[in-house]
């Protein structure tokens, strides 16, 4: 029980970055931190048939709170950033912080319909959900966007949009349009998310001052760091929960923390 995650390599899947699951062992609440990616999720009640609900998220830039009871569960696949368009189609440009549930989720990703009647058991739902992104993999993604995402992570977000554009042979403005059309976010916003997660990792690890965290994460100063952490996490960098979970996905990821540290 609890939270678990498995990283998926590009050789294993063109579309999936990670598969994750969480089954609550007690009641509580959790805050999900944004990572700029889309997720395909099945929510369920452990062992209770008819409770499987499909959920599709757009690229998140804001934290949001969930409440749960013992036996509530989720399984999900985190879609690679550049493949958000494969999930949302042209609507990806307006999908930021959007969530579709039930029939609306199935309209976006029809393959999810086959999973609704499955037995609500974590292992089976997880295996079934992993097959869904294969249906999306045929949709082409601009290689320049994929290379840009890779460069952002390789640099830890410490790179300018102009430099990124030069590396893929386009203007900064054109790169912005390409990126928005595939990822659903602006390049600067995505860079900010990567820096945000890098800063959280450094803060959780401890042993460094906030000014050092700001420098290492690519922020201009401590004030810039504070604004970013409040914007993306709703917390101050000096009050990062020690129980924060930060899955290791290419320098970014989805952070989870609960009132009692369970989630």
C-alpha atoms as a printed R data frame, in Angstrom:
    type eleno elety resid chain resno       x      y       z
1   ATOM     1    CA   UNK     A     1   0.000  0.000   0.000
2   ATOM     2    CA   UNK     A     2   1.029  3.660  -0.112
3   ATOM     3    CA   UNK     A     3   2.714  5.346  -3.039
4   ATOM     4    CA   UNK     A     4   4.819  3.442  -5.565
5   ATOM     5    CA   UNK     A     5   6.299  4.384  -8.896
6   ATOM     6    CA   UNK     A     6   8.248  2.735 -11.694
7   ATOM     7    CA   UNK     A     7  10.200  4.724 -14.269
8   ATOM     8    CA   UNK     A     8   9.657  3.754 -17.909
9   ATOM     9    CA   UNK     A     9  12.545  4.273 -20.310
10  ATOM    10    CA   UNK     A    10  12.102  5.702 -23.841
11  ATOM    11    CA   UNK     A    11  13.112  2.278 -25.171
12  ATOM    12    CA   UNK     A    12  10.203  0.696 -23.301
13  ATOM    13    CA   UNK     A    13   7.590  3.270 -24.312
14  ATOM    14    CA   UNK     A    14   7.480  6.316 -26.569
15  ATOM    15    CA   UNK     A    15   4.613  7.795 -24.576
16  ATOM    16    CA   UNK     A    16   4.920  6.815 -20.912
17  ATOM    17    CA   UNK     A    17   7.454  8.349 -18.534
18  ATOM    18    CA   UNK     A    18   6.348  6.545 -15.363
19  ATOM    19    CA   UNK     A    19   3.597  4.354 -13.958
20  ATOM    20    CA   UNK     A    20   2.478  5.061 -10.404
21  ATOM    21    CA   UNK     A    21  -0.114  3.983  -7.873
22  ATOM    22    CA   UNK     A    22  -1.404  4.951  -4.465
23  ATOM    23    CA   UNK     A    23  -3.783  3.089  -2.162
24  ATOM    24    CA   UNK     A    24  -4.691  4.836   1.079
25  ATOM    25    CA   UNK     A    25  -4.393  2.898   4.330
26  ATOM    26    CA   UNK     A    26  -6.130  5.597   6.371
27  ATOM    27    CA   UNK     A    27  -8.128  8.776   5.915
28  ATOM    28    CA   UNK     A    28  -6.304 12.017   5.179
29  ATOM    29    CA   UNK     A    29  -5.545 14.622   2.605
30  ATOM    30    CA   UNK     A    30  -2.780 15.142   0.092
31  ATOM    31    CA   UNK     A    31  -1.423 17.928  -2.042
32  ATOM    32    CA   UNK     A    32  -0.335 17.069  -5.559
33  ATOM    33    CA   UNK     A    33   2.381 19.308  -6.925
34  ATOM    34    CA   UNK     A    34   2.413 20.251 -10.626
35  ATOM    35    CA   UNK     A    35   4.953 18.738 -13.013
36  ATOM    36    CA   UNK     A    36   3.807 20.055 -16.397
37  ATOM    37    CA   UNK     A    37   2.720 16.652 -17.647
38  ATOM    38    CA   UNK     A    38  -0.538 14.922 -18.539
39  ATOM    39    CA   UNK     A    39  -1.629 11.828 -16.628
40  ATOM    40    CA   UNK     A    40  -4.055  9.033 -17.444
41  ATOM    41    CA   UNK     A    41  -5.538  7.872 -14.147
42  ATOM    42    CA   UNK     A    42  -7.981  5.284 -12.820
43  ATOM    43    CA   UNK     A    43  -9.512  6.083  -9.456
44  ATOM    44    CA   UNK     A    44 -11.147  3.214  -7.546
45  ATOM    45    CA   UNK     A    45 -12.211  1.759  -4.224
46  ATOM    46    CA   UNK     A    46 -10.130 -1.301  -3.422
47  ATOM    47    CA   UNK     A    47 -12.239 -4.450  -3.888
48  ATOM    48    CA   UNK     A    48 -15.508 -2.642  -4.728
49  ATOM    49    CA   UNK     A    49 -16.764 -3.298  -8.257
50  ATOM    50    CA   UNK     A    50 -18.278 -0.428 -10.209
51  ATOM    51    CA   UNK     A    51 -16.004  2.155  -8.606
52  ATOM    52    CA   UNK     A    52 -13.379  2.542 -11.365
53  ATOM    53    CA   UNK     A    53 -13.428  6.098 -12.728
54  ATOM    54    CA   UNK     A    54 -11.134  7.268 -15.546
55  ATOM    55    CA   UNK     A    55  -9.434 10.648 -15.172
56  ATOM    56    CA   UNK     A    56  -7.340 12.593 -17.689
57  ATOM    57    CA   UNK     A    57  -5.324 15.611 -16.597
58  ATOM    58    CA   UNK     A    58  -3.823 18.396 -18.623
59  ATOM    59    CA   UNK     A    59  -0.322 19.735 -17.907
60  ATOM    60    CA   UNK     A    60  -0.470 21.021 -14.349
61  ATOM    61    CA   UNK     A    61   1.047 24.274 -13.108
62  ATOM    62    CA   UNK     A    62  -0.859 24.590  -9.817
63  ATOM    63    CA   UNK     A    63  -1.003 22.437  -6.673
64  ATOM    64    CA   UNK     A    64  -4.306 20.877  -5.751
65  ATOM    65    CA   UNK     A    65  -5.607 19.075  -2.701
66  ATOM    66    CA   UNK     A    66  -7.292 15.696  -2.531
67  ATOM    67    CA   UNK     A    67  -9.018 13.999   0.387
68  ATOM    68    CA   UNK     A    68  -9.169 10.237   0.736
69  ATOM    69    CA   UNK     A    69 -10.385  7.424   2.968
70  ATOM    70    CA   UNK     A    70  -8.835  4.033   3.661
71  ATOM    71    CA   UNK     A    71  -9.199  1.885   0.545
72  ATOM    72    CA   UNK     A    72  -9.293  4.760  -1.932
73  ATOM    73    CA   UNK     A    73  -6.858  4.082  -4.729
74  ATOM    74    CA   UNK     A    74  -5.363  5.538  -7.875
75  ATOM    75    CA   UNK     A    75  -3.219  4.096 -10.625
76  ATOM    76    CA   UNK     A    76  -1.776  6.341 -13.301
77  ATOM    77    CA   UNK     A    77   0.642  6.704 -16.153
78  ATOM    78    CA   UNK     A    78   2.586  9.930 -16.513
79  ATOM    79    CA   UNK     A    79   2.767 10.875 -20.181
80  ATOM    80    CA   UNK     A    80   6.009 12.292 -21.570
81  ATOM    81    CA   UNK     A    81   5.692 16.101 -21.755
82  ATOM    82    CA   UNK     A    82   6.013 16.374 -25.532
83  ATOM    83    CA   UNK     A    83   3.245 13.804 -26.012
84  ATOM    84    CA   UNK     A    84   0.523 15.835 -24.307
85  ATOM    85    CA   UNK     A    85  -0.847 16.541 -27.782
86  ATOM    86    CA   UNK     A    86  -1.328 12.796 -28.293
87  ATOM    87    CA   UNK     A    87  -3.766 12.827 -25.371
88  ATOM    88    CA   UNK     A    88  -5.596 16.117 -25.913
89  ATOM    89    CA   UNK     A    89  -5.173 16.725 -29.651
90  ATOM    90    CA   UNK     A    90  -5.495 20.373 -30.670
91  ATOM    91    CA   UNK     A    91  -7.154 21.097 -27.322
92  ATOM    92    CA   UNK     A    92  -3.740 20.754 -25.639
93  ATOM    93    CA   UNK     A    93  -3.227 24.510 -26.114
94  ATOM    94    CA   UNK     A    94  -6.021 25.151 -23.607
95  ATOM    95    CA   UNK     A    95  -5.520 22.044 -21.420
96  ATOM    96    CA   UNK     A    96  -3.335 23.650 -18.736
97  ATOM    97    CA   UNK     A    97  -4.612 22.680 -15.267
98  ATOM    98    CA   UNK     A    98  -7.685 21.019 -16.759
99  ATOM    99    CA   UNK     A    99  -9.121 17.697 -15.508
100 ATOM   100    CA   UNK     A   100 -11.603 15.447 -17.300
101 ATOM   101    CA   UNK     A   101 -13.409 12.672 -15.435
102 ATOM   102    CA   UNK     A   102 -15.727  9.822 -16.360
103 ATOM   103    CA   UNK     A   103 -17.381 10.151 -19.762
104 ATOM   104    CA   UNK     A   104 -15.388 13.300 -20.587
105 ATOM   105    CA   UNK     A   105 -12.139 11.401 -19.987
106 ATOM   106    CA   UNK     A   106 -13.309  8.560 -22.221
107 ATOM   107    CA   UNK     A   107 -14.198 11.045 -24.962
108 ATOM   108    CA   UNK     A   108 -10.589 12.246 -24.912
109 ATOM   109    CA   UNK     A   109  -9.065  8.765 -24.677
110 ATOM   110    CA   UNK     A   110 -11.622  6.165 -25.848
111 ATOM   111    CA   UNK     A   111  -9.348  3.244 -24.909
112 ATOM   112    CA   UNK     A   112 -10.045  4.043 -21.236
113 ATOM   113    CA   UNK     A   113 -13.623  2.779 -21.672
114 ATOM   114    CA   UNK     A   114 -12.392 -0.820 -21.689
115 ATOM   115    CA   UNK     A   115 -10.961 -0.443 -18.174
116 ATOM   116    CA   UNK     A   116 -14.019  0.913 -16.372
117 ATOM   117    CA   UNK     A   117 -15.520 -2.552 -15.788
118 ATOM   118    CA   UNK     A   118 -12.288 -4.156 -14.601
119 ATOM   119    CA   UNK     A   119 -11.976 -5.563 -11.092
120 ATOM   120    CA   UNK     A   120 -10.857 -2.686  -8.820
121 ATOM   121    CA   UNK     A   121  -7.531 -4.228  -7.883
122 ATOM   122    CA   UNK     A   122  -4.354 -2.179  -8.102
123 ATOM   123    CA   UNK     A   123  -2.161 -4.676  -9.968
124 ATOM   124    CA   UNK     A   124  -4.756 -5.463 -12.633
125 ATOM   125    CA   UNK     A   125  -5.705 -1.833 -13.231
126 ATOM   126    CA   UNK     A   126  -2.054 -0.860 -13.432
127 ATOM   127    CA   UNK     A   127  -1.359 -3.506 -16.082
128 ATOM   128    CA   UNK     A   128  -4.434 -2.532 -18.082
129 ATOM   129    CA   UNK     A   129  -3.650  1.174 -17.971
130 ATOM   130    CA   UNK     A   130  -0.125  0.608 -19.316
131 ATOM   131    CA   UNK     A   131  -1.605 -0.638 -22.594
132 ATOM   132    CA   UNK     A   132  -3.584  2.555 -23.225
133 ATOM   133    CA   UNK     A   133  -0.688  4.874 -24.237
134 ATOM   134    CA   UNK     A   134   0.263  2.425 -26.989
135 ATOM   135    CA   UNK     A   135  -2.927  3.529 -28.732
136 ATOM   136    CA   UNK     A   136  -1.635  7.109 -28.653
137 ATOM   137    CA   UNK     A   137   1.941  6.376 -29.725
138 ATOM   138    CA   UNK     A   138   1.193  6.515 -33.442
139 ATOM   139    CA   UNK     A   139   0.585 10.262 -33.296
140 ATOM   140    CA   UNK     A   140   3.667 12.126 -34.435
141 ATOM   141    CA   UNK     A   141   5.394 14.603 -32.141
142 ATOM   142    CA   UNK     A   142   7.698 17.334 -33.435
143 ATOM   143    CA   UNK     A   143  11.263 16.136 -32.790
144 ATOM   144    CA   UNK     A   144  12.333 19.709 -32.027
145 ATOM   145    CA   UNK     A   145   9.979 19.818 -29.055
146 ATOM   146    CA   UNK     A   146  11.272 16.491 -27.753
147 ATOM   147    CA   UNK     A   147  14.851 17.760 -28.055
148 ATOM   148    CA   UNK     A   148  13.930 20.978 -26.265
149 ATOM   149    CA   UNK     A   149  12.382 19.077 -23.346
150 ATOM   150    CA   UNK     A   150  15.515 16.939 -23.150
151 ATOM   151    CA   UNK     A   151  17.772 19.997 -23.116
152 ATOM   152    CA   UNK     A   152  15.744 21.657 -20.369
153 ATOM   153    CA   UNK     A   153  16.194 18.616 -18.148
154 ATOM   154    CA   UNK     A   154  19.849 18.122 -19.021
155 ATOM   155    CA   UNK     A   155  20.534 21.692 -17.887
156 ATOM   156    CA   UNK     A   156  18.252 21.502 -14.860
157 ATOM   157    CA   UNK     A   157  16.262 24.388 -16.323
158 ATOM   158    CA   UNK     A   158  19.291 26.674 -16.288
159 ATOM   159    CA   UNK     A   159  18.965 27.663 -19.923
160 ATOM   160    CA   UNK     A   160  17.296 30.489 -21.849
161 ATOM   161    CA   UNK     A   161  14.546 30.148 -24.432
162 ATOM   162    CA   UNK     A   162  16.788 31.870 -26.984
163 ATOM   163    CA   UNK     A   163  19.524 29.301 -26.427
164 ATOM   164    CA   UNK     A   164  17.054 26.429 -26.676
165 ATOM   165    CA   UNK     A   165  15.662 27.805 -29.938
166 ATOM   166    CA   UNK     A   166  19.160 28.130 -31.404
167 ATOM   167    CA   UNK     A   167  19.908 24.501 -30.523
168 ATOM   168    CA   UNK     A   168  16.945 23.257 -32.581
169 ATOM   169    CA   UNK     A   169  17.334 25.791 -35.390
170 ATOM   170    CA   UNK     A   170  14.260 27.986 -34.961
171 ATOM   171    CA   UNK     A   171  13.439 31.418 -33.552
172 ATOM   172    CA   UNK     A   172  12.401 31.732 -29.913
173 ATOM   173    CA   UNK     A   173   8.911 32.765 -31.001
174 ATOM   174    CA   UNK     A   174   8.509 29.757 -33.281
175 ATOM   175    CA   UNK     A   175   9.772 27.407 -30.582
176 ATOM   176    CA   UNK     A   176   7.175 28.854 -28.229
177 ATOM   177    CA   UNK     A   177   4.396 28.009 -30.688
178 ATOM   178    CA   UNK     A   178   5.719 24.482 -31.260
179 ATOM   179    CA   UNK     A   179   6.095 23.852 -27.534
180 ATOM   180    CA   UNK     A   180   2.625 25.158 -26.677
181 ATOM   181    CA   UNK     A   181   1.105 22.986 -29.397
182 ATOM   182    CA   UNK     A   182   2.721 19.791 -28.054
183 ATOM   183    CA   UNK     A   183   3.241 20.262 -24.313
184 ATOM   184    CA   UNK     A   184   0.397 22.696 -23.638
185 ATOM   185    CA   UNK     A   185   2.639 25.128 -21.738
186 ATOM   186    CA   UNK     A   186   4.957 27.975 -22.577
187 ATOM   187    CA   UNK     A   187   8.665 27.179 -22.596
188 ATOM   188    CA   UNK     A   188   9.368 29.574 -19.708
189 ATOM   189    CA   UNK     A   189   6.637 28.001 -17.590
190 ATOM   190    CA   UNK     A   190   8.044 24.528 -18.169
191 ATOM   191    CA   UNK     A   191  11.559 25.719 -17.326
192 ATOM   192    CA   UNK     A   192  10.151 27.221 -14.132
193 ATOM   193    CA   UNK     A   193   8.606 23.887 -13.141
194 ATOM   194    CA   UNK     A   194  11.897 22.062 -13.648
195 ATOM   195    CA   UNK     A   195  13.728 24.631 -11.521
196 ATOM   196    CA   UNK     A   196  10.984 24.394  -8.891
197 ATOM   197    CA   UNK     A   197  11.387 20.635  -8.530
198 ATOM   198    CA   UNK     A   198  15.154 20.914  -8.471
199 ATOM   199    CA   UNK     A   199  14.866 23.454  -5.667
200 ATOM   200    CA   UNK     A   200  12.518 21.199  -3.680
201 ATOM   201    CA   UNK     A   201  14.944 18.293  -3.937
202 ATOM   202    CA   UNK     A   202  17.774 20.443  -2.671
203 ATOM   203    CA   UNK     A   203  15.627 21.804   0.163
204 ATOM   204    CA   UNK     A   204  14.444 18.331   1.228
205 ATOM   205    CA   UNK     A   205  17.993 16.975   1.111
206 ATOM   206    CA   UNK     A   206  19.068 19.667   3.570
207 ATOM   207    CA   UNK     A   207  22.516 20.933   4.430
208 ATOM   208    CA   UNK     A   208  22.333 23.997   2.186
209 ATOM   209    CA   UNK     A   209  21.002 27.505   2.725
210 ATOM   210    CA   UNK     A   210  18.043 28.876   0.761
211 ATOM   211    CA   UNK     A   211  20.366 31.248  -1.085
212 ATOM   212    CA   UNK     A   212  22.440 28.230  -2.173
213 ATOM   213    CA   UNK     A   213  19.267 26.390  -3.199
214 ATOM   214    CA   UNK     A   214  18.249 29.381  -5.315
215 ATOM   215    CA   UNK     A   215  21.644 29.525  -7.029
216 ATOM   216    CA   UNK     A   216  21.858 25.780  -7.700
217 ATOM   217    CA   UNK     A   217  18.283 25.652  -9.053
218 ATOM   218    CA   UNK     A   218  18.912 28.515 -11.481
219 ATOM   219    CA   UNK     A   219  16.968 31.301  -9.777
220 ATOM   220    CA   UNK     A   220  18.249 34.867  -9.835
221 ATOM   221    CA   UNK     A   221  18.036 35.179  -6.055
222 ATOM   222    CA   UNK     A   222  16.218 33.912  -2.976
223 ATOM   223    CA   UNK     A   223  13.224 36.168  -3.604
224 ATOM   224    CA   UNK     A   224  12.823 34.701  -7.105
225 ATOM   225    CA   UNK     A   225  12.964 31.214  -5.571
226 ATOM   226    CA   UNK     A   226  10.307 32.101  -2.995
227 ATOM   227    CA   UNK     A   227   7.927 33.416  -5.661
228 ATOM   228    CA   UNK     A   228   8.319 30.257  -7.755
229 ATOM   229    CA   UNK     A   229   7.784 27.876  -4.824
230 ATOM   230    CA   UNK     A   230   4.674 29.772  -3.748
231 ATOM   231    CA   UNK     A   231   3.374 29.851  -7.324
232 ATOM   232    CA   UNK     A   232   3.860 26.161  -8.100
233 ATOM   233    CA   UNK     A   233   3.672 24.650  -4.626
234 ATOM   234    CA   UNK     A   234   1.584 26.986  -2.514
235 ATOM   235    CA   UNK     A   235   4.248 26.829   0.204
236 ATOM   236    CA   UNK     A   236   7.324 28.797   1.173
237 ATOM   237    CA   UNK     A   237  10.774 27.289   0.511
238 ATOM   238    CA   UNK     A   238  11.541 27.482   4.217
239 ATOM   239    CA   UNK     A   239   8.544 25.291   5.089
240 ATOM   240    CA   UNK     A   240   8.926 22.334   2.719
241 ATOM   241    CA   UNK     A   241   7.398 19.267   4.437
242 ATOM   242    CA   UNK     A   242  10.116 16.729   5.301
243 ATOM   243    CA   UNK     A   243   7.797 13.899   4.182
244 ATOM   244    CA   UNK     A   244   7.558 15.326   0.663
245 ATOM   245    CA   UNK     A   245   7.790 12.643  -2.031
246 ATOM   246    CA   UNK     A   246   9.504 13.721  -5.243
247 ATOM   247    CA   UNK     A   247   9.583 10.946  -7.839
248 ATOM   248    CA   UNK     A   248  12.791 11.065  -9.847
249 ATOM   249    CA   UNK     A   249  11.643 11.728 -13.378
250 ATOM   250    CA   UNK     A   250  14.273 13.525 -15.438
251 ATOM   251    CA   UNK     A   251  14.760 16.254 -12.893
252 ATOM   252    CA   UNK     A   252  11.078 16.851 -12.431
253 ATOM   253    CA   UNK     A   253   8.095 14.922 -11.136
254 ATOM   254    CA   UNK     A   254   4.974 14.913  -9.111
255 ATOM   255    CA   UNK     A   255   5.329 15.743  -5.456
256 ATOM   256    CA   UNK     A   256   2.899 14.463  -2.854
257 ATOM   257    CA   UNK     A   257   2.567 15.261   0.824
258 ATOM   258    CA   UNK     A   258  -0.156 14.662   3.370
259 ATOM   259    CA   UNK     A   259  -1.332 16.109   6.626
260 ATOM   260    CA   UNK     A   260   0.194 13.176   8.467
261 ATOM   261    CA   UNK     A   261   2.824 12.310   5.920
262 ATOM   262    CA   UNK     A   262   1.038  9.289   4.450
263 ATOM   263    CA   UNK     A   263   0.617 10.633   0.919
